[in-house]
Amino acid sequence: MKRLIYILIFFSPWTYGQELFPNTEPASTIPAGVFGKRYSFQGYNAGNQQRQWHAARLMYGVNSKLTVIGSLIASNHHLREIPPNVTTVIFNHNAVSNSELFPMAFKGGHLYAKYRFLSLDGPNRHLRMAIYGEASKTDALHFEAEPNLMGYNSGLGGGVISTFLYKKLALSTTGGFINPARIQNKTEDIRMRSGNGMLLDISAGYLLFPGKYKSYKDLNINLYGELLNRFYGSADLNINSLYKDPGFFPALQSGRYSEFRGSVQFIIHSNTRLDLSIGIPVYSTYAMKAYPLYALSIQQYLF
Amino acid sequence: MIRVYLLIFALFITGLAEASFKKVSITINGLTCSMCTYSVERAISQLNFVSNITMNLNTNEAEILFRDGFKPDIMKVVEKVYEAGFSVRETKVLYAFNSDSIPAKGHINHSDNIFYILESVQDTLSGDVWMNILNKKCIPNKEFKKWKSRINALPSDKQEVYYISI
């Protein structure tokens, strides 16, 4: 009986995939002239401290093909000032023994633009492709090789998104690069640059409920599985004009990791979107990453 | 006094034009969830000549009614679907020819609307008639290509022309 139900769900003409991915952007864009707002939270336990990350985002559909997104970010992921024992702090970065408590602070802004250049629509299916570019500005003291433009590094990024949807299944891939800017502190004579990064994210979505719509008031429940794959080069660190070999600092070495994000999404009254995610490691060359990661976001279009 | 007569005459003419398009039914491609459907509905409802939209969330078919005193522009409705990020599979209009009995072929100028009938299973048009609009964007690109050479061979009008199959 159970198997029959699964088969029915699988082949039902009313079950569609979902591409409102919680942890990646789809190739689809926001309707022209429409604003959207989103609040996102991420949290994980870093041994001595509950780390939190908050982002407030405003989105706008410039036209049917171009979407722009601006975000303001706050977190307690970094020290406010460069400490006197900076070499030790970088060496112990993210280590459980690191007893430094990091303050919650405003980290900076992030701008993102996405242009949909391909759209092949059909009944219950579509293939869409988009290119994106992003830029960020932050004063965060991010002493890690992995670059991240959401409140960790200033820098630039870009890439290509492909989203395919057929009936019950939505699949999306994002391939991109991150080019972080240098952190420079003249008074302490520290220059640091995270490695260049590449990402290849794969997302899949599934509409679990409702089987058949009755009205806009129907609660939608969507399930997502996303695999975030990141590759990055080693960081470049100079203290007092002396080059520091990243080989001595675990956090500054090149690496790669794959992280799985499982999510459940609720869409209320066809406009308010609530995403709950959990991130777990699949593979990592960097042993000190902290898991599980919990994420929440709530979004609304302002029609 | 002449002005009043002219105004009444103008209202009468406009009234005729409004009454002709009874409703439009647009089937939308690429929609998969009620959130996307809602955004299309919101986009169409911005048009001042639209009075009501009924969306079938399962078939993605939008039925649109028009406001009295405004001239409906079907192409503007279709454009709103594209602006919301989706495309159109089928555009059908219910048009009132009233008691007129017009041959269902060639160029028709009815109540300030211009139609080119490209294909018809009926010989004459009278009463309420469902018509498929074959203009670019009103049907999938692939399908439009089938009609393109016939449409291009027709003389171009200054006004918006609807290409029709019945």
Interface residues (C-beta under 8 A of the other chain):
Chain A: W14 Y16 G17 Q18 E19 L20 S28 T29 I30 P31 A32 G33 V34 G61 N63 S64 R116 S119 D121 G122 P123 N124 R125 H126 L165 A170 L207 K212 Y213 K214 S215 Y216 D218 N220 N222 I267 S270 N271 R273 Y301 F303
Chain B: N29 G30 T32 C33 S34 M35 T37 Y38 S39 V40 R42 A43 L57 N58 Y82 E83 A84 G85 F86 S87 R89 P140
